[in-house]
Amino acid sequence: AQSVTQLGSHVSVSEGALVLLRCNYSSSVPPYLFWYVQYPNQGLQLLLKYTSAATLVKGINGFEAEFKKSETSFHLTKPSAHMSDAAEYFCAVSDSNRDDKIIFGKGTRLHILP
Amino acid sequence: SQTIHQWPATLVQPVGSPLSLECTVEGTSNPNLYWYRQAAGRGLQLLFYSVGIGQISSEVPQNLSASRPQDRQFILSSKKLLLSDSGFYLCAWSVQRNTGELFFGEGSRLTVL
């Protein structure tokens, strides 16, 4: 069975500082991995995805994530935080052999300090 | 372009009352459809998913049920709501044989009193 663990339910960074949100996955087959962002009282929208091509994936709003198979990780980073990045971020995994089920982590709420 | 509509946006219901949340997708055919629940501190929990009309897979045993009467319509129901059913319910769709990218509705916030 697949699973996703996000370390830290809340992360605070200063505006302009590096953003690092951690995600580790468990999968018995090659996974597809995703990061989604949710702004208050809205649905989720896709930030970026890994589907077995390049291990460093660039997404929208300056975010990127690196797939590290040896560490079973897919951490999300952004070099310089902006106030508008304050939101909840979800890591998700799906089975590349079975495309009908996507499992999400519990989410990390990112706070940006002025 | 594809759109997803979910309603009602907000609902306050007493314990023991029935529930019906509806979701429709436009601009695509034969989508995978999903219901997720987001409760405070518990992240996003997959409740049901469907790969076709009448095909429903349940992920969590509970007093909720789902139906897909038409290709692009997905309904979440309950005969008797519990306090623990309160939460933010999200409908989503993806293309068949996809790489897992989901497109979410705006959500329905249910409060059970």
Interface residues (C-beta under 8 A of the other chain):
Chain A: Q6 S9 Y32 F34 Y36 N41 Q42 G43 L44 Q45 L46 K49 T51 F90 A92 S94 D99 D100 K101 I102 I103 F104 G105 K106 G107
Chain B: N32 Y34 Y36 G41 R42 G43 L44 Q45 L46 Y49 V51 S57 L90 A92 S94 Q96 R97 N98 T99 G100 E101 L102 F104 G105 E106 G107 R109
